[in-house]
Amino acid sequence: MIPNLKNRDPSLRELMDDPECNLQLLENTYRQFGTINRLLAGWEKVYQRYILPHCKPGQRYTLLDLGSGGGDLAVYIADLSRKYGQDLQVYATDPDQRAYLYALKNHRGRDVLFLDDTLEKIALADMEFDFVISNHLMHHLQEDELRTIMETAAGICVRSVIFNDIRRSTVGYLLFSTAIRPFFRNSFIIPDGLTSIKRSFTKSELDRVVPRGWEVKKMFPYRLLTVHQKYDNDN
């Protein structure tokens, strides 16, 4: 049955957010995130457009991945920095201790520093990063929570904040539930992915929510890219 996706439903809860969920299925989910993010999230194009042009050869930069989950995106960004010849130190943080411990266990030695800190603690410590990114974070949040995190992220960022997430769509929901399903088994990827779509924003909804100075753009396939850029620091 096709769900009614006219309105966002932030009351829904993903299975992996349950502290008592099956740990093996959770770890399978973290592992499969790497595949699904590379297939659908488009981070190399985002990197090419919003990070690469703002970095000079021979200069060191820093990037923080918020809500980093099992760490696959942070590792991927570090790999991209080497591919494009940049000196980029990647940091990653997630408020879920299970994700932090999984990342430490599975990505040790991958040129990423995993922080056991919340965004609030990082901000209070006066840490700054050239770039702050997130992937699939926005749909987890209530609107007031999202504004607060965006404002805090902008406050610790020197160059660009880039939030990449799902765009709610009936077509996207149907494609995910049919075309993707056979490839992701024994994990929470499919049920939580469908819940995430129901929780996610449309462009017009997100335009209304984001703080001043942020730009919301549609991205293929059924994605929303929300960016805050500080051009004055690129010189």
N, C-alpha and C positions, 0 to 999 in steps of 0.2 A: 504493500500500500504506500502511495506517495504521501509524505507528511505535508502538513500546511506550514510552509516556510515564510509566510507573509511577515511574521513578526519574529524577532530574535527571542530566544528563550534562555536567559542566563541562569535560570533556576536548575537546569539539568546538571548532573554531575557525571564526570567521566569515571570509569571503573578504576583506572590507574591512580586516581586521586584518593581512593579508599586506603587508609593506613593498613587495613587488614586484607588487602587484595593478595592474590596468589603471587608470591615473589618470583617464581620461575616465569610466569606469564609476563610479569612486569619487566624482567630483564630481557625476555624475548622482544618485548615492545621497544625498549631502549635500543636494542641491537638493530631492529628493523627500521627504526627512525632514520638511520643513515641512508638506507635505500630510498625510502619514500621522500625524504627531503631532497635528495639529488634528482629524483624523477620529477617532482612537482613544485618545489619551492623556488627554483630559478636563482639560486644565490650567486652563481658565477656571473650572470648578467648584472645582478645588483652590484656585485663587487666591482665589475668593470666600469659601471656608470657612477657609483657613489663613493667608492673608496679609492680605487686606482688613480683617478685624475687629481686627487688631493694629496698625493704622496710624492715627495721628491727623491730622486736616487741618492743613496748614501745617507739618508736621514732615518732615524728610528721612530716608529710610531707604536701606539698602543690601542688595543680594541678590547672592549668588554662585551661578552655575550650574556644577556640577562635571561634567566629561566632556561638554562642551558641543557636541562634534561640529562640524558646519558652522555653528553659531550660530543656527539658526532658533528654538529655544525661547527663548534669551536675548532675541532681538529681539521675539518674541511677548509675553514677560513685560513688556518695556518698553512695548509697545503697550497691554497691559492696564492698566498703571499710569497711562498717560495717559487711557485710557477711563474709569477710575474716579477720576480727579482726584487721584492720589497723586504725591508727589515721591519716586520710587524710582530710585536709581542702580543699574543692573544691570552686574555683572561676569561674565565667563565665562572658563573655562580648560579646556583639554584637553591631555593628555600627548602626543597625536599631533601632531607638527609640521605634518603635511599638513592636519589639521582647522583648526589655528590660522591657517595661511596662507590657506586657503579662506575662513574667516570674515572675516579682514582684507580680503581682496579683494572679497568680495561683500556685506559688511554695514557698510562704512565709512560713518560719518555717521548710523548708526541708534541713537544714544544708548546704546550698549553698549560697555564697555571690555573688550577681549579681552586677557587676561593670558597671557604666555608663561612660565608658572610651574606647578609641580606643587602639589598640595595640601600636601605636606610643606613646601615652601619657603614657601608662604603662611602656614602655621602657625608656622614658625620665625621669620617676620618679624613675628609678633604682630599680624597683621591680623585684624580682626573684622568680621562682617557681621550685620545684623539677621536675615536669612534665608539659608539655604543649601539649594539644591535640586539634584536630579539626575533625569535621565530616561533610562531604559534603561541604567543603569550597573551595577546590582546583579548582573544575570545574567552579566556578564563576569568576575566575581570568584570566587575560592575563598572558602570560609567565613571563614577566618582573615583574609584580605585585606579582606573586607567588614566584619568587626567593627572592624578597625583604621581603615578609612576612616570608618565611622560615628562612632567615638569621636573621631577627629580633627575631623570636621565639627562635631560637637557642641561641641568645645572652642573653635572659632572663631565660634560662632553665639550671638547675643544673644537671639533670640526663637524661631524655629522652623526645624528641619531637616526637609525633605520629600523623600523618595526615592520616585519613581514608576516602576513597572516592570511587565513582563508577568507574568501568572500562568499557569503551565503547565497546559494543558488539552487533551485530545484534540479536543473540539468546537472550541475556539479555533484549534487547529492546522489542522483541516479547513476552517474558514471562511476562514482567512487564505490557505490554499493554493488555494482555489477562487474565493471572492468577490472577493478583493483582487487576485489575480494579473493580470487584464486591464488594470488601471489603472497598473501600475508596471513599465515595460519599460526595457531598456537600462541596468540598474543592478543593484546587489546586494540590493535591497530584499527580493525574494521568497526567494532562497536563504538570505540571512543572517537574514531574519525567521523562517524555519522553524527554522534552527539556534538562534536566540535563544530560541524557545519551548522547545526541548529542553533548553537550558541553564538555563532560568528556574526559580524556586522555586514551590512551592505555599504556601498560607498556613501550614499546619502546619510545613513545613520552615523557613520564614522566622521563625516564632515562636520556634523553637528556636535560631536563629542570632543574632538581634539582641541588642544589649546591653540591660541593664536601663534602663528609662525610655523605651523605644521601643514604639510601638503599631503593629501591622500590621492593615490593614483591606482587605477586598475592595472593588474598585471596578469598575463596568461600563465596557467589556466585557472580561472576563478580565484584570483588572489587580490589582496589589497596591500599596497606598499605605502607606508606612512613615514614621511621623512621630515626631519628638522635639520636644516643646514646653516652653518655659520661661516659664510663665505669670507668674512673679513680675516679669518685666521689662515687662509690658504696661501697667502703671499709669503 
